[in-house]
Structures are given as C-alpha cells and as structure tokens.
C-alpha cells in the first residue's frame, strides 16, 4: 500500500480507535466442546460457537449493518457426492435456478437451506474452509438417523460414502448435543438444534426462504427426469428444508490477529463485534482469543446475533488461501449498501475477481451491479494484510436477495 493511501486510510478510520471496547457490542459465550467419538489435538480449536444465553439487560437491541450471511462458495471436484451429502445427509434442497447444472454435469450447483445457500461450482481442486461451518436445525433426529446408515462398513463401501466421518458430542457449556461431520474434502460441519425457539419466528434468517426444486418439477422437466433422482426434489407442499440455515462460519487465524480483524469489521461495516478470550479444552493449556462478527438482529434475551463470522486464533499452521468466498448483504436499503462501498473503497481493498463477471472498481459500477468484492482484511493502523477471505457484498436491491424486495 502506498504511503499516501495508508495516510488516507488511517485518517478515514481514526475515529474507530477512540470508541469503547468492542467486546461491549454483544455478549455471546463461547466454549471448546468435547466429542463423544473422536478428536485430535487441533480439532478442539474448531468447536467454539455462539452457544449460551446471557441475561445482561444492557445489551442493545438494534440490528447489525450486516443483514444476512447468505452463501458460502466452495469448489468441488464431484457433484455426485455433493447431491448425496447436502441433500441426503444434511437435509438441504436443490435450487431450481441452478438445477440445469446437475443435468449438464458441470457448472455451479446451489444447495439451499432456509435463507442461506452453498454455491458449489465444479473445480479440479476442492476448496476447504480452515475452520468449521455451523448449521442449525429444529431437531437433529433425522440427521443422526441418516448418518447411522453408514455405520456398518460391511454394508456401505467407503468409495460411495458421501462424507469422511461423523461424531456426536456435547457442548461443554450448554450441555447440548452437536453432530460433527467432515465431508469428503475436509470441510467440518457442526450441526446444532436452535437454542431459542420462541425468537426464531421473528427473525429474518428464520422467516425468508430460498426457492427449492420440487419433485413435480423433476417429473415434468425432461432433462431433469434423466439426470436428477426423484428423491432430490422437495415435496410441493413442504417447501422447507430440514437444515434451516447457516448459523456461523468460523475461520482459523494467526495469533494476535483476532482483535485487529474485529476492528476492521467494526470500522468498515459498523457491525456488532465481540472479542473474547476463553480457556482451551481441558486437555490443553492456555487460552484462545476469538473475534465474533454479528449479522442480523441482536436478540435482547440472549445477546446473540442470528448469524456470525468467527475468527479463532490458533498456533497451528493455516493453509494458504484457496479462493473460497462468502456472500453477504448489508443494510436495509441501497443507501446503506453504497455507504459500505465507500468505506471499503476508503480502506483501499475493493477487489475484482477475474473468475466472475462483476468487475466493480468504483461506486458507479457498485450501484449498477448492486454488488462488489473485497478480499484483504487489514490492520487499519498499519495497512498490513492480516487475513484473506473473499467477500461478495450485495445490496438488498440485488436480484438474488431472498427477502421481500424494497422499493428504491
């Protein structure tokens, strides 16, 4: 970064460093949790999540400027395993807008769960999140039953198993059950039952839905009849998936970077953040620092936001960034989105991914396409890059917004 750009960046965000401690923004409790089946020396670092309620009456009740963590994009080398894993195991549904990719055996498949998605384009090398992905369910019984069918290796051959392994464990702090699944490529999923049933009905993430391919559509479309098994279609009356959505995505980051990452999101997006330090699992010594970035509404009863990006410090080696990306919506109108673009532009990190057609470099382009991208998360005091993660930032005026359209 050039010296004059850095000076501008520091001037632009100087006010951020005079704010109260960010940990006051909201107060989720995090914990390392134990597994009942198998674990490794490093796996405990992936198990923290927003898990337990607090009764702190001082928690603000406003919304995050980050409206929805909508999708995670992961390249996959084989769509056959993806259908079996995301639909048959995790309980998601095919998006009809991309079902043609299944028929063609190429392109990008979208797997939907509630308001959220997984974008799964074909790629020679699988992309893997260096951390874990949290999914929420109303009940884990069906998921556990489907997984248990693969327990007998004499019945199911390893080469047709759509995942590597799974285990059922208990979160230490809440004493609630989780199901930990590793897919064929190394991505780790934590599946949990929702903690707050009464609040779910009022929150955006729990009330809007992505479209789902139905069994009738498969039967009535010639190319689907020969390429998409009938079981991958949703019942016409149901139109709801067992997996209700992405609760969080957690990334492992180097030591002494979590607070800096939190400052970045605080200053660039004015999002609710929390930086906490927790003890490691009982079999490990020391502590771990975690940054939590909140999406959606702040629940006044629990102090939690409906979704989160989590950045967990670790001493373990972190793989080189492989290009996976997250997509998120900002604000409640186009003006909020444009303000976010200006702040990201002011930080000097607006970025064009040559892989995609949305080559936005200025506000005019951002307004026209209603989305833009950035990849580098910076230490705003020095301008040094501290983590790479491509963000696809969208306005709620974007054509793919799954909620009710807002008039401009």
N, C-alpha and C positions, 0 to 999 in steps of 0.2 A: 504494500500500500504506500502511495506517495505521501510525503510529509504534509503537504497542504491538505490532502484528503483526510489524513488522520487528524489534523488540527480541526477540520470541519466536523468530523465525526465526534470528537471529544466535546466541542462546543455545542453540537446538536443535542447530546445526551448528558451534558453536565448536571442538569437538574436531577437526574435519576440517582446520582450518588449522594444526594442530600435528603433522600426520602427515609422514612422509618425502616427498621429492619424488615426485609421481605417475608420473614417467617411469620409475621403477624397477618399476612394476607388471608390464609385459611389454614386449618389445622388438622389435616389427616394424620392418623397414626400409622406408622409402618413397622413391619417386623419381618425378620427372617423366619421362615416356617419350616417345619420338619416334614419329611416324606415317609410314608409307611412302607415304601417298596424299595427304592434305590436312590442313591445320591452320590455326588462326587465332591471333592474338596472345593471346587469352584462353583458348583451348582447353587449353593445357598445364596450366592450373590444375586441370583435372578428371582428370588422368591418374594421380595418385598412388593407390597402393593398398598393402595389405599384401602385399609381393611376395617378400621374400627371407628365407631361414632364417638363424638365428644359432645358435652353439654355446654360448651363455652357460649354464653349468651352474647358475647361481644362480637361474634363472627358476623361480618357483613352479609347482606342477603342479595346483593346486586349480581348481575350476570358478568361472566368473563367476556372480554372483547373477542375471544376465540370461541366461535359459535358451535362448531362441530368438527371433530376429528373424523373425517368421512372415510378415507380409504388408505390402505397400505398396499403399495405396488411391489410385487416380488416376481422376478423372472423364474420360470420353472421349465425344466427340460422335458417334462412329460405331462400332458393334460389328462391322460387316463387316470393316473394316480390322484390328480387334483380333484377330479369328479368324485372318486371314491372317498377321498379324505374329507373334502369340505362339505359335500352333501351327505354321503352315507354315514360318516363318522361324526363330524362336528355339528351337523344338522343345519346347514345353510341352504340357500336356494340359488339357482341359476338366474342371471339377469337376462330377460328376453332381448335386450338391446345388443347383447354380445353372444347370444346362443349360436349364431351363424359360425362363430369361430370354432365351436365344437364340431359342427358339421364339416367344416373345411379341414379340421385337424391342424390349424395354425392360427396365428394372431393372438388376441388377448381375450381371456375369459374373465367375466366378472362374477364373483360369488358374493351374494348379498345376505346380510343379517341385520334386520331392523333398518335403521337409518344408515348403516355403515356397509362397507364393501371391502373385498380383497380383489385387486386387479392383478391378474396372473398371465402376463404375456409369455409366449414361448421364447426361451433363450437357451443357448447351449450350456450355460453355467447357471446353476441355481443361486439365487440371492438369499442371504441369511441375515436376519436381524441379530446383532451382537447383544443379546439380552433376552427379552421374552415378550409375549403378546398376551394380554388379559382379555378374556371373553366372559360375558355374563349370560346366565340362564335363569329361568324361573324355577327349574328343577333339573337336577343332574342325573336322575334315574335312567332316562333314555340313553344318554351319552354313555354311562357306565355299562349298560346292557350291551350296547353295540360294540364297545371296546372288548368286553369279555368274550365275545365270539372268537376273538383271535388268541385266546389264552392257550389253546391246545395246538402246539406246533405240529403235531402229527396230523391234524385236520387241515390246517392252513399253512401252505408253503410260504416261506419267507419272501420269495420273489413276487408274491401277489399281495403282500401286506401293505396297505397304503400309508403306514406310519412305521417309525422305528420302534418306539416303546411308549409305555404309559405307566403311571403310578398314581395311587390315590393317597393323599396326605391330609394333614390337619394344620391349619394356620395357627401358629403358637398363640398369638394374642387374642384372636377371636374364637379359637376352638372350633372354627367352621371348616368344612371339608372343601378340598380342591382336587381337581383332576389335572395332572401334569402330563402333557403329550408332546412327544418330539416327532415331527414329521420326517419324511424320508430324506430331507435335505439338511436337517439340523435345526430348523426353527422350533422354538419352545413355546408352547401354548399353556396358559393356566386358565382353567375353566372354573368359574365360581358361581354360586347362586347369588342373586341380588340380595343386598343387605337391607334394603329399605322398600318394601313392597308398597307401602302407602304413598310414598313420594313418587314412585315410578310413573304413575298415571298422569302426573302434572308436568313432567319434564320433556323437553323437545326430543331428546335422544330416545325416549321411550314411546313417543306418540307418532313420529313420522316413519314412513316405510319406503324402502327402495322397491321397485317392481320385481315380480317373481314370475318365472316361466311356469305355466300350468301344464298339467297332464293333457288337458284338452288341446292346448296349442301344439304340443308334441304330436298328438294323434292327427291333427288337421294340417300339419305342415309336412310336405313330402320329404324334404331334405332332413328334417328332424326325425322322422319315423325310422330312417335307416341308420341314424348316427347317434341319437340320444336315447338311452334306455328310458322306458316309461317311468321308472321309479325316480328319475331325477326331476320330474315335474311336480309342482306343488298342487295340492287339491284346490280346485277352483273356489270353494267356499272358505278355505282356511286363510290363505294369503298372509301367513305369519310363520316365521321360521322358529325352530326350537332354540337355536342360538340367537339371542336378542341383540347382540352387537359387540363392538369393540369397546371395552372399558378403559384400557390403557395400553400403551406400548412403552416398554422400558428398554433403555439403551445403556450399555456399559461404557463408562468414560474414564479417562485417566484421573489419578489422584489430583486434588486441589483444583478441579475444574467445575464442580457442580455449582458452586456459588456464582461463578462467572457466567455460566450458562443461564442460571436463573436471572441474573442482571440483564442479560441480553434480551430474554423474552419480556421481562418487565419493562424495559426501555423501548423496545421496538414494537411490542404489541400491547403494552399496558395490561398484561394478563395477570390474574392472580397467581402468585408463586409461593412456594414454601421451600425452605432449605432446612433439612433435619439431619441430625447425626444420631445413629442408632447402634446399639451393640451388635456385633456379629453373632452368628448362630452359636449355641453353647459349645460346640466342638472347635470353635475358632476364637482367637483373641482379638482385641482391638475393636474399632468402630468403623462404620461406613457412613459417608455423607451422601445424601440424596437430594436432588432438586426435583420438585414436582410442579408442573405447569398445568393450570386448570382450564378446562373447556366447559362451556355451558353455564348453567345456573349454579350458584352456591347454595347448598341445602342448609337452611338455618338450623335444622335439627341435628345435623351431623358435622357440619363444617367441611363437607366434601363437595367437590365439583363432580358433574356427571361423567366426565372423561378426563384423562390426564396423559401427558407425556412425562415420563420419568427418566431421569438421568442419574445412574447409580455409579459411584466411583468404585474402582477395583484396581488391584495390583496385578491382575492377570493381563497377559498380552491381549490387545484389542486388534482384531483383524483389520486389514486395510479396507476402506470403504468400497463396497461393491456396486453401488448405484441404486439400491432400494430407495423408495421415497414414500413420504406421507403426503396426503392431501387434506387441507383444512379450509374451512370457511370462516371469515372474520366479520364481525359487526352485525348490525341489524338492517343496514341499507347500503347503497352504493357509496355514500359519503364516508362511512366508516371504512370501507374497503380501500378507497382512494387515500385516506389518511394513513392506513397501514402501508400502502405502497410508498408513500412519501418518506415514511420513517425507515423502511427497508432500504430505499434508494439513498437516504441520507447516511445510512451505515455503510454504503458502498458495496453491498453484497447481492444486488439484483443480478440474476444469472440466467443464461439461455442454455438449455439442454439440447444439443443438436439432434437428439433422438426424437424430439417432439416438434410439432409444427408451431407451437405458441411461442414465437421468438420475440418476447417482450423485453424492451430495454428502457422504455420511458413511460410517462404517465398516459400519453395518448394511446399507446399500444395496450397498456393495462386497462384503460377504460373501454377500449374497443372489444378486447377478448374476455374481459372480466376475470382474468387470472394472470398470474405471473409466478416466477420461481426464484428461489434463492437456495444456496447450498451451504455456505460457510457460516458457522456460529463463531462470533468473535469475542475476545476480551475487549470490551469497548474502551478500556483505559489505554490499551497499548496497540490496538488494531490487529493483534496476533490471532490467527485462526486456532481455535481450540477443539473443534469437532466438525465433522462433515455429515450432513444429512439433508438431502434434497427435500424442500418444502414446495408443494404446489398450492399456492394461496389463491383462494377463489372468493368472489363476491356472492352474496346470496341471490344476486340477479343472474348468476351463471345458469345456463340451460340445464345443467345436471343437478342443481340444488333439489334435494328430495322433499323439502318442506313446501309450505304454501308460498306461492310467488308474491313478492312485494312490489307494488307499483312504484315506478321511478318517479 
